[in-house]
Amino acid sequence: MDSRPDPADTRESPRQEPRLPPGQILTDKWPVLHHGPVPRVDLAKWDFKVFGLVEHPARWTHEEFRSLPRIRVRSDIHCVTRWSRYDNLWEGVAVREVLRRAAPKPDARHAVIHAEQGYTTNLPVQELLNDDVLLADKHDGADLSPEHGWPLRLVVPRRYFWKSAKWVRAIELVAADRPGFWEENGYHNDADPWKEERFSDW
């Protein structure tokens, strides 16, 4: 059973000024971009884990995950390919909620996000603790489509959208930063849209 949020309790991701980051073009569309094919997911075998530098490694089945406390977040998308889309309404589970249950150890400063097909991306744990960062399964009132990350995607509004990994399966907490797929292939490690951190300098 879903633990549905109160419709009135929608968190607004903080907006920077100017709202549209440099080099971006506003669109109403939501382009589909990803590396590799769309995975076929069997919910009976699907799970989500938090492991690594935690006191209590955690695992949820799909049904168990859907029963966790849920939130709504309204935020903008800023893609590294230069399009932005305003006022996306996401629904899911706050990352800080699943991390709270796993109890990060003091030296857990970085996170590796693991997705289907071996894809990874990286973020500071502090970024994941922002109250507008969530593991989403709904967008604008409807279930995510497989092309957009169903059954679960990360949403990190303050970073370029490749950090919001699709088809997420686990969060691993680590002491030292560990760059992910795109970060190893020339994308900027930090991905701040307002600093235009699109690509690395090397």
SULPEFEN-V775741 format. One record per residue. N is the residue number from 1. RES is the residue in one small letter. PHI is phi in whole degrees, 0 to 359 (NA if undefined). D_CENTER is the distance of its C-alpha to the mean C-alpha in whole Angstrom. Layout:
BEGIN
n:N res:RES phi:PHI d_center:D_CENTER
n:N res:RES phi:PHI d_center:D_CENTER
END
This chain:
BEGIN
n:1 res:m phi:NA d_center:23
n:2 res:d phi:290 d_center:20
n:3 res:s phi:263 d_center:20
n:4 res:r phi:287 d_center:20
n:5 res:p phi:284 d_center:19
n:6 res:d phi:293 d_center:22
n:7 res:p phi:305 d_center:21
n:8 res:a phi:284 d_center:23
n:9 res:d phi:263 d_center:20
n:10 res:t phi:255 d_center:17
n:11 res:r phi:279 d_center:16
n:12 res:e phi:258 d_center:16
n:13 res:s phi:296 d_center:14
n:14 res:p phi:303 d_center:16
n:15 res:r phi:258 d_center:18
n:16 res:q phi:264 d_center:19
n:17 res:e phi:243 d_center:23
n:18 res:p phi:288 d_center:23
n:19 res:r phi:297 d_center:20
n:20 res:l phi:271 d_center:20
n:21 res:p phi:297 d_center:19
n:22 res:p phi:300 d_center:22
n:23 res:g phi:81 d_center:23
n:24 res:q phi:260 d_center:20
n:25 res:i phi:237 d_center:22
n:26 res:l phi:282 d_center:21
n:27 res:t phi:219 d_center:21
n:28 res:d phi:269 d_center:21
n:29 res:k phi:277 d_center:20
n:30 res:w phi:233 d_center:16
n:31 res:p phi:300 d_center:17
n:32 res:v phi:261 d_center:16
n:33 res:l phi:223 d_center:15
n:34 res:h phi:195 d_center:14
n:35 res:h phi:262 d_center:16
n:36 res:g phi:88 d_center:18
n:37 res:p phi:285 d_center:19
n:38 res:v phi:288 d_center:17
n:39 res:p phi:289 d_center:17
n:40 res:r phi:265 d_center:20
n:41 res:v phi:248 d_center:18
n:42 res:d phi:259 d_center:21
n:43 res:l phi:297 d_center:20
n:44 res:a phi:293 d_center:23
n:45 res:k phi:251 d_center:21
n:46 res:w phi:286 d_center:18
n:47 res:d phi:211 d_center:16
n:48 res:f phi:229 d_center:13
n:49 res:k phi:231 d_center:14
n:50 res:v phi:236 d_center:14
n:51 res:f phi:213 d_center:17
n:52 res:g phi:99 d_center:18
n:53 res:l phi:277 d_center:20
n:54 res:v phi:226 d_center:19
n:55 res:e phi:285 d_center:23
n:56 res:h phi:227 d_center:22
n:57 res:p phi:308 d_center:20
n:58 res:a phi:235 d_center:18
n:59 res:r phi:216 d_center:18
n:60 res:w phi:231 d_center:17
n:61 res:t phi:286 d_center:19
n:62 res:h phi:299 d_center:17
n:63 res:e phi:296 d_center:20
n:64 res:e phi:295 d_center:19
n:65 res:f phi:295 d_center:15
n:66 res:r phi:294 d_center:16
n:67 res:s phi:270 d_center:19
n:68 res:l phi:291 d_center:17
n:69 res:p phi:304 d_center:17
n:70 res:r phi:246 d_center:15
n:71 res:i phi:226 d_center:14
n:72 res:r phi:241 d_center:14
n:73 res:v phi:226 d_center:12
n:74 res:r phi:257 d_center:14
n:75 res:s phi:208 d_center:12
n:76 res:d phi:263 d_center:13
n:77 res:i phi:256 d_center:11
n:78 res:h phi:230 d_center:13
n:79 res:c phi:270 d_center:13
n:80 res:v phi:297 d_center:15
n:81 res:t phi:279 d_center:18
n:82 res:r phi:89 d_center:19
n:83 res:w phi:253 d_center:18
n:84 res:s phi:229 d_center:16
n:85 res:r phi:225 d_center:16
n:86 res:y phi:274 d_center:17
n:87 res:d phi:57 d_center:16
n:88 res:n phi:275 d_center:14
n:89 res:l phi:257 d_center:14
n:90 res:w phi:256 d_center:11
n:91 res:e phi:224 d_center:12
n:92 res:g phi:172 d_center:11
n:93 res:v phi:243 d_center:11
n:94 res:a phi:298 d_center:10
n:95 res:v phi:299 d_center:8
n:96 res:r phi:299 d_center:12
n:97 res:e phi:293 d_center:14
n:98 res:v phi:288 d_center:13
n:99 res:l phi:291 d_center:14
n:100 res:r phi:301 d_center:17
n:101 res:r phi:290 d_center:18
n:102 res:a phi:275 d_center:18
n:103 res:a phi:59 d_center:19
n:104 res:p phi:301 d_center:18
n:105 res:k phi:283 d_center:21
n:106 res:p phi:302 d_center:23
n:107 res:d phi:270 d_center:22
n:108 res:a phi:277 d_center:18
n:109 res:r phi:256 d_center:17
n:110 res:h phi:228 d_center:14
n:111 res:a phi:229 d_center:12
n:112 res:v phi:250 d_center:11
n:113 res:i phi:267 d_center:8
n:114 res:h phi:257 d_center:11
n:115 res:a phi:234 d_center:10
n:116 res:e phi:303 d_center:14
n:117 res:q phi:64 d_center:16
n:118 res:g phi:80 d_center:16
n:119 res:y phi:290 d_center:13
n:120 res:t phi:222 d_center:11
n:121 res:t phi:217 d_center:10
n:122 res:n phi:230 d_center:10
n:123 res:l phi:207 d_center:10
n:124 res:p phi:293 d_center:12
n:125 res:v phi:302 d_center:12
n:126 res:q phi:300 d_center:14
n:127 res:e phi:294 d_center:11
n:128 res:l phi:292 d_center:8
n:129 res:l phi:276 d_center:12
n:130 res:n phi:299 d_center:12
n:131 res:d phi:282 d_center:12
n:132 res:d phi:256 d_center:10
n:133 res:v phi:262 d_center:7
n:134 res:l phi:215 d_center:6
n:135 res:l phi:261 d_center:6
n:136 res:a phi:257 d_center:8
n:137 res:d phi:236 d_center:11
n:138 res:k phi:228 d_center:13
n:139 res:h phi:220 d_center:13
n:140 res:d phi:51 d_center:16
n:141 res:g phi:86 d_center:18
n:142 res:a phi:236 d_center:17
n:143 res:d phi:303 d_center:16
n:144 res:l phi:304 d_center:13
n:145 res:s phi:281 d_center:15
n:146 res:p phi:305 d_center:15
n:147 res:e phi:294 d_center:15
n:148 res:h phi:256 d_center:12
n:149 res:g phi:119 d_center:10
n:150 res:w phi:305 d_center:12
n:151 res:p phi:269 d_center:13
n:152 res:l phi:202 d_center:9
n:153 res:r phi:226 d_center:6
n:154 res:l phi:280 d_center:2
n:155 res:v phi:232 d_center:3
n:156 res:v phi:236 d_center:5
n:157 res:p phi:298 d_center:8
n:158 res:r phi:268 d_center:11
n:159 res:r phi:235 d_center:10
n:160 res:y phi:306 d_center:11
n:161 res:f phi:290 d_center:8
n:162 res:w phi:293 d_center:9
n:163 res:k phi:289 d_center:6
n:164 res:s phi:273 d_center:4
n:165 res:a phi:298 d_center:5
n:166 res:k phi:276 d_center:7
n:167 res:w phi:54 d_center:10
n:168 res:v phi:288 d_center:8
n:169 res:r phi:237 d_center:11
n:170 res:a phi:196 d_center:11
n:171 res:i phi:240 d_center:10
n:172 res:e phi:251 d_center:13
n:173 res:l phi:265 d_center:15
n:174 res:v phi:224 d_center:17
n:175 res:a phi:277 d_center:20
n:176 res:a phi:251 d_center:20
n:177 res:d phi:299 d_center:17
n:178 res:r phi:226 d_center:17
n:179 res:p phi:304 d_center:16
n:180 res:g phi:265 d_center:14
n:181 res:f phi:301 d_center:15
n:182 res:w phi:289 d_center:15
n:183 res:e phi:295 d_center:16
n:184 res:e phi:283 d_center:19
n:185 res:n phi:246 d_center:20
n:186 res:g phi:102 d_center:20
n:187 res:y phi:276 d_center:17
n:188 res:h phi:294 d_center:17
n:189 res:n phi:291 d_center:15
n:190 res:d phi:264 d_center:14
n:191 res:a phi:65 d_center:13
n:192 res:d phi:276 d_center:15
n:193 res:p phi:297 d_center:15
n:194 res:w phi:282 d_center:18
n:195 res:k phi:258 d_center:20
n:196 res:e phi:51 d_center:19
n:197 res:e phi:275 d_center:18
n:198 res:r phi:275 d_center:17
n:199 res:f phi:230 d_center:19
n:200 res:s phi:285 d_center:21
n:201 res:d phi:270 d_center:25
n:202 res:w phi:268 d_center:26
END
